Amino acid sequence: MAAADFDIPELKDDIEVPKLREGVMAHVKTFPAPKAVQDFMGYPHELVEDWKERAIEKMGDLLGKYRSLKVFLDACVHCGACTDKCHYYLGTSDPKNMPVARQDLMRQVYRRYFTPAGKLFPKLVGAKDLTKDILDEWYSYYHQCSECRRCSVFCPYGIDTAEITMAGREILNHVGIGQKYSNEILGKVQKIGNNLGLPGPALEDTLAGLEEDIEADTGVPVKLPMDVKGAEVLLITPSADFFSEPHVESLIGYAKVFHAAGISWTLSSYASEAGNFGLFNGNYETMRNVAMRIRDAALELGAKRIVVGECGHAWRVAYSFWNTLTGIGYGGDDPFSIELQKQLDPSYPQPQHICELTNDLIKQGKIQVDPSVNDEFVVTYHDSCNVARASRMGTEPGGQFEIPRELIKAVVNNYHDMADGTIREATFCCGGGGGLLTDDLMEVRVKGALPRATALNNVVKEHQVNFLALICAICKAQFTKVLPKYGFDMSMVGGVHQLVGRAVKLD
Amino acid sequence: MIYAGLFYIATVLLVVGLIYKIFDYSRTPAPLLIPTTPAPTTKPGVVYRMAKEVVVFESLFKSNKWIWVFGWLFHFGLFLVLARHLRYFTQPVWFWVDIVQPFGKYASIMMVIGLAGLLARRFLVDRVRYISTPSDYLILVLLLAIGASGMVMTFVAHTDIISLKEFFMGLMYFDIQPLPQDPPLLVHLALVATLMVIFPISKLLHAPGVFFSPTRNQVDNPREHRHVAAWAARLERNN
């Protein structure tokens, strides 16, 4: 199933805004989900006969449930501020990858069926009847958006294309065209407990193997416990941390931090996944069902703290939505939340990011680190989109930028940021987020990574950067695969806790 | 008489349309906290963030300096011009309207320059041309024509401002007075009525919309406060 051949964009000195090339990415069609997958999710598995009515009906349903969608579809004035902000437009030059044009794929239909102007004067306001061609365009272009929210930073009304993309995918699912990659994963996480579909015994084996490796390496019996009742911390981490490189190095890093700080902790075989692809498809109930496993595991194991590992969109869901979806957090006064709050330790934020935890431990002197062990590295840090623009760490706005940087600088001696305008709130997505991390979308992924690769190339040339530090499982997987296409060595990609794990002193 | 009827109808459509849209936005739930971060962690912080968006177009400034310059010139010019027009609807004229009066006169130039710039971008920038619909051009042309016809009366051929004021005061107190029959005035007023009518059914809804934008008006406090929409809370009964 080799993806179609395509040209790798050339790295230039600056991120350039390309001239429009209409339709150059229209051929991209991610693999549709097969019957078994759609059946499990409760969606039809092929385009239903009355797809048009169902699509409009679903759109109306979503418009009534989500203020974001309604306001965003109304408020856009086509000013053009977002047109040069999307990494997929910058990398592909297809105008339908401009955020406003991506939104307009839905807005034209919204206007036709839901607004007086579009009903009366469709041509005048760019309103169009929903046709199969438009539905096909939705399928193409709503799977060329990583829901990274960069456009929403720059929109004068805060219009977030991610909300439109999510709604678009949800409608597509309802008429029977779901995406194989995301929906398969949503099945696995709900049936088995993680996105990779790893059963409990396989996890146990892996963890035992890692314990042996760490002890052989350091002489210290660092443990990676699973399903331990009464442990203080329940760690929820992306399942890629168990098997993938370089992800597993960060898992080792977390284990060493807990060991050094003397904090009892556990993983859960029932909730062995931080990632929640429910976010990508805009289905509240699916997202809630996936998140609920974590709450159940926390209650079952009696954990007092819930800590989340290195995963970008998982941290968005955990930080911004877990309290809403599951009551993990504070302030709920319903029986549902009160039960959980009785158990959780109120002296810590719930949930807490692993970077918050580790950074606090270092600042309080509870663990010691030796940054000189990382002297071979010149490090830069990529702000993952969901962490940067959809969540926070610490108590101050922007803590999501400062805390990971503070932590990195505590464990390495050579650090350089990439250029302004490509980091922090303006960070460029890795190109693989939002349910696009699949081989059938390789062209989109490679081209979408162009702005980030350009900024990275500049610090590589200027400061000899040789380590790209990340706190997102998707970013790690995407960059190891895609950066080599731009001539970078894949070994330069790694986790923040990979650096921490090397530097932390273990006795 | 035609103009009196026109303005009553336009006013009713504008007011009813806007009230309906605002009611519709406020009754539609926002089930998830989705502020674009970094975001304020307190309500006063959100008020400050929103004030910066509305008064100085902060996000647009980050985004594109040309759109920001033209957009801000237009909106701020329009604001002063509208403030100046209050003198046709108040008796005695409020003191601050008198102060704004001379600025409002020249603000029309800002407004027209801003609009011309925005219109030029629609033709000249390939990305903006691609996304423009006929209504995007027409609304700019409509506003330009309103500005230009107004400027004609301010700077070239004055209209009978005393009778005009009597006309509008009459409208407000349901005592219809004759309207001066100057062509620039008739054009100006007809276009303004058109603008009022299309306001609640067009992209001009960005004006109330910005205040309802969840990415800008939400407090970033999800770990401290549980936020649940009514329809989402119903899901919990099944547990």
Interface residues (C-beta under 8 A of the other chain):
Chain A: V17 K19 L20 L63 G64 K65 Y66 R67 S68 K70 V71 F72 D74 A75 C76 V77 H78 C79 G80 A81 C82 T83 D84 K85 P95 M98 V100 A101 D104 T115 P116 A117 F121 K123 L124 V125 G126 R149 S152 V153 F154 C155 P156 Y157 G158 I159 D160 E163 Y284 E285 R288 Y319 S320 F321 W322 N323 T324 G327 G329 Y330 G331 G332 D333 D334 F336 S337 P349 Q350 P351 A388 R389 A390 S391 R392 T395 E396 P397 G398 Q400 F401 E425 A426
Chain B: K21 D24 Y25 T28 P29 A30 P31 L32 L33 I34 T36 T37 P38 A39 P40 T41 G45 E53 F57 S59 L60 K62 S63 N64 I67 G71 L118 R121 V125 D126 R127 V128 Y130 I131 S132 T133 P134 S135 D136 L138 I198 I201 S202 K203 L205 H206 G209 V210 F212 S213 P214 T215 R216 D220 P222 R223 E224 H225 R226 H227 V228 A229 W231 A232 A233 L235 E236 N239
